[in-house]
Amino acid sequence: MDSFEFLLSLALLLLVGALAFFLGQFLKNRQWEGKVEQIRADAIKKSRAVLGGQFSEQLAPYLPDFPYSPTEVRFIGKPLDFIVFKGMDAKNISEIIFVEVKSGKSSLSTHERILRDIIKAGKIKWEMYKIPEDITKKKEG
């Protein structure tokens, strides 16, 4: 085999290798194109479910069967949805109620269950934090 035949064989081998590589890339991209649409559709479906749940949570105090006056309810969102200051409308708060709203088949997260158990166990306290005067004092000058 002379050097020309060797170079020709090498070029042919490189050409076949390059064609195989590009064919593999093409097939891989085609496979992903089909999956991307499915992944996008799934993401949109989940996003709509989450947004629908969030919308429902914020709308809950205005639904007819919600047990508290919407004007006594304050939305927090995380780690729970609402705090109800029962009696606030009459300027006589008699009870504070924590409310978590769920829709559909959703259930409490681990974090929400822990919070529920802490509240039910009465591990709640009230504190006041006073901002140091030197921070709030107007500086002269």
C-alpha positions in Angstrom: 0.0 0.0 0.0 1.6 3.2 -1.0 1.2 6.5 0.8 -1.6 7.8 -1.5 -3.8 4.7 -0.8 -3.0 5.1 2.9 -4.1 8.8 2.9 -7.2 7.9 0.9 -8.1 5.2 3.3 -7.5 7.5 6.3 -9.6 10.3 4.7 -12.4 7.8 4.0 -12.2 6.5 7.6 -12.4 10.1 8.9 -15.3 10.9 6.6 -17.2 7.8 7.7 -16.4 8.7 11.4 -17.6 12.3 10.9 -20.8 11.1 9.1 -21.5 8.6 12.0 -20.9 11.4 14.6 -23.3 13.9 12.8 -25.9 11.2 12.2 -25.8 10.3 16.0 -26.1 14.0 16.9 -29.0 14.4 14.5 -30.8 11.4 15.9 -30.2 12.5 19.5 -31.6 16.0 18.7 -34.7 14.5 17.0 -35.3 12.4 20.1 -35.0 15.4 22.4 -37.3 17.5 20.2 -40.1 15.0 20.8 -39.5 15.0 24.5 -39.2 18.8 24.8 -42.8 19.3 23.8 -43.9 16.7 26.4 -41.7 18.3 29.1 -43.1 21.8 28.3 -46.7 20.5 28.3 -46.1 18.9 31.7 -44.5 22.0 33.1 -47.4 24.2 31.9 -49.9 21.8 33.4 -48.1 21.8 36.8 -47.7 25.6 36.7 -51.4 26.0 36.1 -52.2 23.7 39.0 -49.9 25.7 41.3 -51.2 29.0 40.2 -54.8 27.8 40.5 -54.1 26.6 44.0 -52.5 29.9 45.0 -55.4 31.8 43.5 -57.9 29.6 45.4 -56.0 30.1 48.6 -56.2 33.9 48.4 -59.8 33.8 47.3 -60.8 31.4 50.1 -61.9 34.1 52.6 -64.5 35.3 50.1 -66.1 31.9 49.5 -69.5 31.4 51.0 -68.5 28.5 53.3 -65.4 30.1 54.7 -66.0 30.2 58.5 -64.4 33.6 59.2 -65.1 37.2 58.3 -62.8 38.2 55.4 -62.0 41.5 57.1 -60.6 39.7 60.1 -58.3 37.5 57.9 -54.7 38.4 57.0 -52.9 36.5 54.2 -49.4 35.4 54.9 -48.8 32.8 52.3 -45.9 30.9 53.8 -45.5 29.0 56.0 -49.2 29.1 56.4 -51.9 30.9 54.4 -53.9 33.0 56.9 -54.0 34.4 60.4 -57.6 35.1 61.6 -58.0 37.8 64.3 -61.5 36.7 65.4 -63.5 39.7 66.9 -61.3 42.3 65.2 -64.3 43.8 63.4 -65.9 44.5 66.8 -62.5 45.8 68.1 -62.5 42.9 70.6 -60.1 40.2 69.4 -61.0 37.1 71.3 -59.1 34.5 69.4 -56.2 34.0 66.9 -56.6 31.2 64.4 -54.0 29.9 61.9 -55.6 28.7 58.7 -54.0 26.6 56.0 -56.0 26.3 52.7 -55.8 23.3 50.5 -57.5 22.5 47.2 -58.1 19.4 45.2 -56.2 16.4 46.5 -53.3 18.4 48.1 -52.3 17.6 51.6 -50.1 19.2 54.3 -46.4 19.3 53.6 -44.0 18.0 56.2 -43.2 21.6 57.2 -47.0 22.4 57.5 -47.6 19.3 59.7 -44.8 20.3 62.0 -46.2 23.8 62.3 -49.7 22.5 62.9 -48.3 20.3 65.7 -46.4 23.2 67.3 -49.6 25.3 67.3 -51.7 22.5 68.7 -49.2 21.9 71.5 -49.5 25.6 72.4 -45.8 26.4 71.8 -46.7 29.9 70.9 -45.5 33.2 72.5 -45.6 36.9 71.9 -42.7 39.2 71.9 -42.0 42.8 71.1 -38.8 43.9 69.4 -37.9 47.6 70.0 -35.6 49.2 67.4 -32.7 50.9 69.1 -33.2 54.6 69.4 -29.8 55.5 67.9 -30.9 53.8 64.6 -34.2 55.7 64.4 -33.0 59.0 65.8 -32.7 61.8 63.2 -29.1 62.9 62.9 -28.3 66.6 63.2 -25.9 68.1 61.0 
